[in-house]
Amino acid sequence: MTRTVKCARLGEELPGLPYPPFKGDLGRRIFENISEKAWKEWLGHSTMVINENRLNPSEPAAQKVLQEQLEAFLFGGGAAKPQGYVPPSK
């Protein structure tokens, strides 16, 4: 049986993540309050943030930016797109 959560981002009762995405309080908070669907949206958004800002995720400064963006995206009503961002054409 799939575990469901009241998703803080999408405002609906949806299937939750099967396990916390990482250790610590933030990982537990995401596990308890974010749906699998919203997490997948974050993964796509994080790729855009990394590419547009030319971040190296192994660097502490980039990890700080990503964590701030993650919290804003999942819990704070959305994260801002980088300045000058142009969505890919289809």
N, CA, C and O atoms as CSV, one atom per row, in Angstrom:
chain,resi,resn,atom,element,x,y,z
A,1,MET,N,N,0.835,-1.185,0.000
A,1,MET,CA,C,0.000,0.000,0.000
A,1,MET,C,C,0.876,1.244,0.000
A,1,MET,O,O,1.842,1.325,0.760
A,2,THR,N,N,0.549,2.206,-0.840
A,2,THR,CA,C,1.324,3.423,-0.972
A,2,THR,C,C,1.011,4.390,0.167
A,2,THR,O,O,-0.149,4.600,0.521
A,3,ARG,N,N,2.045,4.963,0.721
A,3,ARG,CA,C,1.918,5.966,1.773
A,3,ARG,C,C,1.511,7.285,1.131
A,3,ARG,O,O,2.066,7.665,0.100
A,4,THR,N,N,0.552,7.988,1.723
A,4,THR,CA,C,0.140,9.277,1.175
A,4,THR,C,C,0.477,10.393,2.158
A,4,THR,O,O,0.575,10.178,3.366
A,5,VAL,N,N,0.650,11.589,1.605
A,5,VAL,CA,C,0.916,12.781,2.414
A,5,VAL,C,C,0.055,13.912,1.903
A,5,VAL,O,O,-0.348,13.922,0.740
A,6,LYS,N,N,-0.226,14.863,2.771
A,6,LYS,CA,C,-0.847,16.116,2.359
A,6,LYS,C,C,0.308,16.982,1.887
A,6,LYS,O,O,1.041,17.542,2.703
A,7,CYS,N,N,0.474,17.096,0.573
A,7,CYS,CA,C,1.646,17.744,-0.008
A,7,CYS,C,C,1.635,19.251,0.263
A,7,CYS,O,O,0.686,19.951,-0.090
A,8,ALA,N,N,2.699,19.733,0.890
A,8,ALA,CA,C,2.820,21.150,1.204
A,8,ALA,C,C,2.929,22.002,-0.058
A,8,ALA,O,O,2.507,23.158,-0.052
A,9,ARG,N,N,3.473,21.469,-1.116
A,9,ARG,CA,C,3.628,22.240,-2.350
A,9,ARG,C,C,2.353,22.246,-3.185
A,9,ARG,O,O,1.934,23.296,-3.671
A,10,LEU,N,N,1.740,21.085,-3.352
A,10,LEU,CA,C,0.605,20.958,-4.260
A,10,LEU,C,C,-0.747,21.050,-3.552
A,10,LEU,O,O,-1.778,21.202,-4.207
A,11,GLY,N,N,-0.749,20.959,-2.221
A,11,GLY,CA,C,-1.976,21.109,-1.464
A,11,GLY,C,C,-2.973,19.975,-1.615
A,11,GLY,O,O,-4.163,20.156,-1.355
A,12,GLU,N,N,-2.503,18.812,-2.030
A,12,GLU,CA,C,-3.375,17.655,-2.232
A,12,GLU,C,C,-2.839,16.452,-1.467
A,12,GLU,O,O,-1.662,16.401,-1.108
A,13,GLU,N,N,-3.713,15.496,-1.227
A,13,GLU,CA,C,-3.319,14.211,-0.653
A,13,GLU,C,C,-2.800,13.358,-1.808
A,13,GLU,O,O,-3.564,12.970,-2.692
A,14,LEU,N,N,-1.505,13.070,-1.796
A,14,LEU,CA,C,-0.852,12.362,-2.900
A,14,LEU,C,C,0.115,11.317,-2.358
A,14,LEU,O,O,0.482,11.362,-1.184
A,15,PRO,N,N,0.533,10.368,-3.209
A,15,PRO,CA,C,1.536,9.391,-2.773
A,15,PRO,C,C,2.826,10.094,-2.332
A,15,PRO,O,O,3.315,11.008,-2.995
A,16,GLY,N,N,3.352,9.643,-1.208
A,16,GLY,CA,C,4.579,10.224,-0.674
A,16,GLY,C,C,5.813,9.514,-1.187
A,16,GLY,O,O,5.728,8.513,-1.898
A,17,LEU,N,N,6.942,10.044,-0.819
A,17,LEU,CA,C,8.219,9.423,-1.179
A,17,LEU,C,C,8.378,8.112,-0.418
A,17,LEU,O,O,7.877,7.990,0.701
A,18,PRO,N,N,9.062,7.131,-0.998
A,18,PRO,CA,C,9.243,5.854,-0.307
A,18,PRO,C,C,10.223,5.940,0.868
A,18,PRO,O,O,10.186,5.098,1.765
A,19,TYR,N,N,11.105,6.958,0.868
A,19,TYR,CA,C,12.088,7.145,1.935
A,19,TYR,C,C,12.567,8.593,1.880
A,19,TYR,O,O,12.415,9.247,0.848
A,20,PRO,N,N,13.143,9.109,2.968
A,20,PRO,CA,C,13.645,10.483,2.948
A,20,PRO,C,C,14.706,10.657,1.858
A,20,PRO,O,O,15.539,9.770,1.671
A,21,PRO,N,N,14.692,11.769,1.144
A,21,PRO,CA,C,15.648,11.965,0.045
A,21,PRO,C,C,17.089,12.161,0.509
A,21,PRO,O,O,18.025,11.922,-0.254
A,22,PHE,N,N,17.270,12.594,1.751
A,22,PHE,CA,C,18.599,12.678,2.351
A,22,PHE,C,C,18.462,12.744,3.862
A,22,PHE,O,O,17.356,12.864,4.388
A,23,LYS,N,N,19.590,12.665,4.558
A,23,LYS,CA,C,19.590,12.616,6.024
A,23,LYS,C,C,19.282,13.984,6.617
A,23,LYS,O,O,19.385,15.007,5.942
A,24,GLY,N,N,18.907,13.984,7.880
A,24,GLY,CA,C,18.732,15.224,8.615
A,24,GLY,C,C,17.290,15.698,8.674
A,24,GLY,O,O,16.374,15.063,8.150
A,25,ASP,N,N,17.125,16.841,9.335
A,25,ASP,CA,C,15.797,17.399,9.550
A,25,ASP,C,C,15.090,17.761,8.253
A,25,ASP,O,O,13.892,17.512,8.112
A,26,LEU,N,N,15.811,18.342,7.308
A,26,LEU,CA,C,15.171,18.723,6.049
A,26,LEU,C,C,14.712,17.488,5.278
A,26,LEU,O,O,13.622,17.488,4.707
A,27,GLY,N,N,15.520,16.450,5.255
A,27,GLY,CA,C,15.128,15.205,4.589
A,27,GLY,C,C,13.881,14.605,5.203
A,27,GLY,O,O,13.002,14.119,4.492
A,28,ARG,N,N,13.805,14.638,6.533
A,28,ARG,CA,C,12.629,14.123,7.236
A,28,ARG,C,C,11.407,15.008,6.957
A,28,ARG,O,O,10.302,14.501,6.759
A,29,ARG,N,N,11.607,16.314,6.941
A,29,ARG,CA,C,10.507,17.250,6.648
A,29,ARG,C,C,9.958,17.026,5.239
A,29,ARG,O,O,8.745,17.056,5.029
A,30,ILE,N,N,10.840,16.806,4.288
A,30,ILE,CA,C,10.411,16.523,2.910
A,30,ILE,C,C,9.651,15.203,2.864
A,30,ILE,O,O,8.590,15.119,2.246
A,31,PHE,N,N,10.179,14.190,3.504
A,31,PHE,CA,C,9.539,12.875,3.529
A,31,PHE,C,C,8.129,12.953,4.095
A,31,PHE,O,O,7.219,12.302,3.583
A,32,GLU,N,N,7.941,13.738,5.141
A,32,GLU,CA,C,6.651,13.820,5.824
A,32,GLU,C,C,5.657,14.746,5.134
A,32,GLU,O,O,4.454,14.599,5.346
A,33,ASN,N,N,6.119,15.708,4.304
A,33,ASN,CA,C,5.233,16.754,3.800
A,33,ASN,C,C,5.217,16.958,2.286
A,33,ASN,O,O,4.463,17.796,1.792
A,34,ILE,N,N,6.021,16.220,1.551
A,34,ILE,CA,C,6.128,16.450,0.112
A,34,ILE,C,C,5.798,15.165,-0.640
A,34,ILE,O,O,6.265,14.083,-0.284
A,35,SER,N,N,4.990,15.302,-1.680
A,35,SER,CA,C,4.594,14.146,-2.484
A,35,SER,C,C,5.695,13.768,-3.470
A,35,SER,O,O,6.609,14.541,-3.755
A,36,GLU,N,N,5.566,12.562,-3.968
A,36,GLU,CA,C,6.492,12.081,-4.993
A,36,GLU,C,C,6.415,12.965,-6.234
A,36,GLU,O,O,7.437,13.244,-6.862
A,37,LYS,N,N,5.209,13.407,-6.591
A,37,LYS,CA,C,5.009,14.271,-7.759
A,37,LYS,C,C,5.745,15.607,-7.584
A,37,LYS,O,O,6.428,16.063,-8.501
A,38,ALA,N,N,5.606,16.235,-6.405
A,38,ALA,CA,C,6.284,17.508,-6.154
A,38,ALA,C,C,7.799,17.324,-6.128
A,38,ALA,O,O,8.538,18.200,-6.576
A,39,TRP,N,N,8.266,16.185,-5.604
A,39,TRP,CA,C,9.706,15.920,-5.573
A,39,TRP,C,C,10.254,15.809,-6.996
A,39,TRP,O,O,11.337,16.315,-7.289
A,40,LYS,N,N,9.513,15.154,-7.868
A,40,LYS,CA,C,9.948,15.046,-9.275
A,40,LYS,C,C,9.985,16.422,-9.933
A,40,LYS,O,O,10.875,16.701,-10.736
A,41,GLU,N,N,9.026,17.278,-9.599
A,41,GLU,CA,C,9.053,18.655,-10.116
A,41,GLU,C,C,10.310,19.369,-9.635
A,41,GLU,O,O,10.950,20.088,-10.402
A,42,TRP,N,N,10.666,19.171,-8.358
A,42,TRP,CA,C,11.880,19.781,-7.824
A,42,TRP,C,C,13.118,19.296,-8.567
A,42,TRP,O,O,14.003,20.093,-8.878
A,43,LEU,N,N,13.191,18.007,-8.853
A,43,LEU,CA,C,14.368,17.477,-9.554
A,43,LEU,C,C,14.549,18.165,-10.905
A,43,LEU,O,O,15.671,18.504,-11.280
A,44,GLY,N,N,13.466,18.373,-11.632
A,44,GLY,CA,C,13.547,19.098,-12.899
A,44,GLY,C,C,13.962,20.540,-12.693
A,44,GLY,O,O,14.789,21.068,-13.436
A,45,HIS,N,N,13.388,21.177,-11.681
A,45,HIS,CA,C,13.721,22.576,-11.398
A,45,HIS,C,C,15.174,22.704,-10.951
A,45,HIS,O,O,15.863,23.647,-11.338
A,46,SER,N,N,15.640,21.755,-10.137
A,46,SER,CA,C,17.017,21.837,-9.649
A,46,SER,C,C,18.019,21.719,-10.791
A,46,SER,O,O,19.072,22.356,-10.758
A,47,THR,N,N,17.705,20.921,-11.790
A,47,THR,CA,C,18.576,20.805,-12.965
A,47,THR,C,C,18.694,22.153,-13.654
A,47,THR,O,O,19.783,22.561,-14.059
A,48,MET,N,N,17.557,22.848,-13.785
A,48,MET,CA,C,17.569,24.172,-14.395
A,48,MET,C,C,18.398,25.149,-13.555
A,48,MET,O,O,19.181,25.925,-14.104
A,49,VAL,N,N,18.232,25.117,-12.229
A,49,VAL,CA,C,18.989,26.006,-11.340
A,49,VAL,C,C,20.484,25.740,-11.475
A,49,VAL,O,O,21.274,26.679,-11.569
A,50,ILE,N,N,20.877,24.474,-11.483
A,50,ILE,CA,C,22.293,24.117,-11.617
A,50,ILE,C,C,22.849,24.613,-12.949
A,50,ILE,O,O,23.919,25.220,-12.989
A,51,ASN,N,N,22.131,24.357,-14.029
A,51,ASN,CA,C,22.623,24.746,-15.353
A,51,ASN,C,C,22.645,26.252,-15.550
A,51,ASN,O,O,23.639,26.797,-16.030
A,52,GLU,N,N,21.574,26.926,-15.191
A,52,GLU,CA,C,21.492,28.371,-15.425
A,52,GLU,C,C,22.490,29.155,-14.574
A,52,GLU,O,O,22.994,30.196,-14.996
A,53,ASN,N,N,22.771,28.649,-13.375
A,53,ASN,CA,C,23.713,29.335,-12.486
A,53,ASN,C,C,25.115,28.754,-12.552
A,53,ASN,O,O,26.015,29.201,-11.842
A,54,ARG,N,N,25.297,27.753,-13.411
A,54,ARG,CA,C,26.594,27.079,-13.580
A,54,ARG,C,C,27.161,26.640,-12.225
A,54,ARG,O,O,28.311,26.920,-11.887
A,55,LEU,N,N,26.309,25.943,-11.463
A,55,LEU,CA,C,26.707,25.490,-10.135
A,55,LEU,C,C,27.406,24.136,-10.220
A,55,LEU,O,O,27.084,23.303,-11.066
A,56,ASN,N,N,28.358,23.941,-9.333
A,56,ASN,CA,C,28.995,22.636,-9.154
A,56,ASN,C,C,28.437,22.076,-7.854
A,56,ASN,O,O,28.838,22.523,-6.780
A,57,PRO,N,N,27.520,21.108,-7.918
A,57,PRO,CA,C,26.859,20.618,-6.713
A,57,PRO,C,C,27.785,20.058,-5.636
A,57,PRO,O,O,27.350,19.852,-4.503
A,58,SER,N,N,29.041,19.809,-5.964
A,58,SER,CA,C,29.970,19.299,-4.951
A,58,SER,C,C,30.578,20.432,-4.114
A,58,SER,O,O,31.235,20.168,-3.107
A,59,GLU,N,N,30.369,21.673,-4.517
A,59,GLU,CA,C,30.921,22.812,-3.777
A,59,GLU,C,C,29.940,23.273,-2.698
A,59,GLU,O,O,28.736,23.342,-2.947
A,60,PRO,N,N,30.441,23.587,-1.506
A,60,PRO,CA,C,29.570,24.020,-0.412
A,60,PRO,C,C,28.703,25.242,-0.754
A,60,PRO,O,O,27.539,25.294,-0.357
A,61,ALA,N,N,29.240,26.203,-1.470
A,61,ALA,CA,C,28.456,27.394,-1.825
A,61,ALA,C,C,27.287,27.016,-2.736
A,61,ALA,O,O,26.186,27.546,-2.586
A,62,ALA,N,N,27.522,26.113,-3.666
A,62,ALA,CA,C,26.450,25.663,-4.567
A,62,ALA,C,C,25.413,24.857,-3.795
A,62,ALA,O,O,24.218,24.970,-4.066
A,63,GLN,N,N,25.851,24.051,-2.842
A,63,GLN,CA,C,24.920,23.278,-2.025
A,63,GLN,C,C,24.014,24.200,-1.220
A,63,GLN,O,O,22.833,23.910,-1.033
A,64,LYS,N,N,24.572,25.313,-0.745
A,64,LYS,CA,C,23.769,26.288,0.008
A,64,LYS,C,C,22.706,26.899,-0.894
A,64,LYS,O,O,21.550,27.027,-0.489
A,65,VAL,N,N,23.082,27.276,-2.109
A,65,VAL,CA,C,22.127,27.839,-3.069
A,65,VAL,C,C,21.030,26.825,-3.368
A,65,VAL,O,O,19.848,27.169,-3.370
A,66,LEU,N,N,21.413,25.592,-3.617
A,66,LEU,CA,C,20.431,24.550,-3.922
A,66,LEU,C,C,19.485,24.298,-2.748
A,66,LEU,O,O,18.287,24.102,-2.953
A,67,GLN,N,N,20.007,24.300,-1.530
A,67,GLN,CA,C,19.139,24.091,-0.372
A,67,GLN,C,C,18.148,25.243,-0.228
A,67,GLN,O,O,16.972,25.017,0.058
A,68,GLU,N,N,18.616,26.473,-0.425
A,68,GLU,CA,C,17.713,27.631,-0.348
A,68,GLU,C,C,16.628,27.536,-1.414
A,68,GLU,O,O,15.456,27.790,-1.136
A,69,GLN,N,N,17.016,27.171,-2.629
A,69,GLN,CA,C,16.056,27.029,-3.718
A,69,GLN,C,C,15.085,25.886,-3.445
A,69,GLN,O,O,13.893,26.002,-3.730
A,70,LEU,N,N,15.593,24.776,-2.889
A,70,LEU,CA,C,14.747,23.636,-2.571
A,70,LEU,C,C,13.677,24.031,-1.563
A,70,LEU,O,O,12.500,23.729,-1.761
A,71,GLU,N,N,14.072,24.703,-0.485
A,71,GLU,CA,C,13.104,25.106,0.530
A,71,GLU,C,C,12.088,26.083,-0.031
A,71,GLU,O,O,10.901,25.981,0.279
A,72,ALA,N,N,12.528,27.026,-0.849
A,72,ALA,CA,C,11.595,27.982,-1.451
A,72,ALA,C,C,10.644,27.276,-2.411
A,72,ALA,O,O,9.449,27.572,-2.429
A,73,PHE,N,N,11.161,26.350,-3.205
A,73,PHE,CA,C,10.352,25.649,-4.194
A,73,PHE,C,C,9.317,24.743,-3.537
A,73,PHE,O,O,8.147,24.756,-3.920
A,74,LEU,N,N,9.739,23.961,-2.554
A,74,LEU,CA,C,8.842,22.982,-1.943
A,74,LEU,C,C,7.946,23.553,-0.852
A,74,LEU,O,O,6.803,23.120,-0.703
A,75,PHE,N,N,8.448,24.522,-0.085
A,75,PHE,CA,C,7.699,24.991,1.081
A,75,PHE,C,C,7.335,26.476,1.028
A,75,PHE,O,O,6.500,26.933,1.809
A,76,GLY,N,N,7.945,27.226,0.124
A,76,GLY,CA,C,7.747,28.669,0.156
A,76,GLY,C,C,7.019,29.259,-1.019
A,76,GLY,O,O,7.177,30.446,-1.304
A,77,GLY,N,N,6.226,28.470,-1.714
A,77,GLY,CA,C,5.450,29.028,-2.807
A,77,GLY,C,C,6.192,29.128,-4.120
A,77,GLY,O,O,5.723,29.802,-5.036
A,78,GLY,N,N,7.320,28.487,-4.238
A,78,GLY,CA,C,8.045,28.470,-5.508
A,78,GLY,C,C,9.347,29.223,-5.426
A,78,GLY,O,O,9.492,30.148,-4.626
A,79,ALA,N,N,10.270,28.839,-6.228
A,79,ALA,CA,C,11.569,29.493,-6.278
A,79,ALA,C,C,11.637,30.352,-7.532
A,79,ALA,O,O,11.033,30.039,-8.558
A,80,ALA,N,N,12.371,31.417,-7.427
A,80,ALA,CA,C,12.509,32.313,-8.566
A,80,ALA,C,C,13.375,31.674,-9.645
A,80,ALA,O,O,14.311,30.931,-9.347
A,81,LYS,N,N,13.059,31.966,-10.873
A,81,LYS,CA,C,13.897,31.513,-11.979
A,81,LYS,C,C,15.129,32.417,-12.020
A,81,LYS,O,O,15.035,33.599,-11.690
A,82,PRO,N,N,16.265,31.884,-12.415
A,82,PRO,CA,C,17.468,32.718,-12.503
A,82,PRO,C,C,17.257,33.895,-13.455
A,82,PRO,O,O,16.511,33.797,-14.429
A,83,GLN,N,N,17.915,34.985,-13.161
A,83,GLN,CA,C,17.815,36.170,-14.004
A,83,GLN,C,C,18.251,35.822,-15.433
A,83,GLN,O,O,19.304,35.216,-15.635
A,84,GLY,N,N,17.448,36.204,-16.408
A,84,GLY,CA,C,17.752,35.945,-17.796
A,84,GLY,C,C,17.362,34.568,-18.268
A,84,GLY,O,O,17.680,34.201,-19.399
A,85,TYR,N,N,16.672,33.779,-17.432
A,85,TYR,CA,C,16.272,32.424,-17.813
A,85,TYR,C,C,15.300,32.445,-18.992
A,85,TYR,O,O,14.319,33.189,-18.995
A,86,VAL,N,N,15.590,31.627,-19.973
A,86,VAL,CA,C,14.702,31.459,-21.121
A,86,VAL,C,C,14.354,29.988,-21.198
A,86,VAL,O,O,15.252,29.162,-21.363
A,87,PRO,N,N,13.058,29.619,-21.081
A,87,PRO,CA,C,12.710,28.201,-21.136
A,87,PRO,C,C,13.076,27.592,-22.469
A,87,PRO,O,O,13.041,28.267,-23.498
A,88,PRO,N,N,13.432,26.305,-22.455
A,88,PRO,CA,C,13.798,25.655,-23.720
A,88,PRO,C,C,12.612,25.630,-24.669
A,88,PRO,O,O,11.466,25.458,-24.255
A,89,SER,N,N,12.909,25.804,-25.944
A,89,SER,CA,C,11.828,25.742,-26.949
A,89,SER,C,C,11.508,24.295,-27.242
A,89,SER,O,O,12.369,23.420,-27.148
A,90,LYS,N,N,10.256,24.053,-27.599
A,90,LYS,CA,C,9.830,22.665,-27.844
A,90,LYS,C,C,9.735,22.369,-29.306
A,90,LYS,O,O,9.391,21.250,-29.688
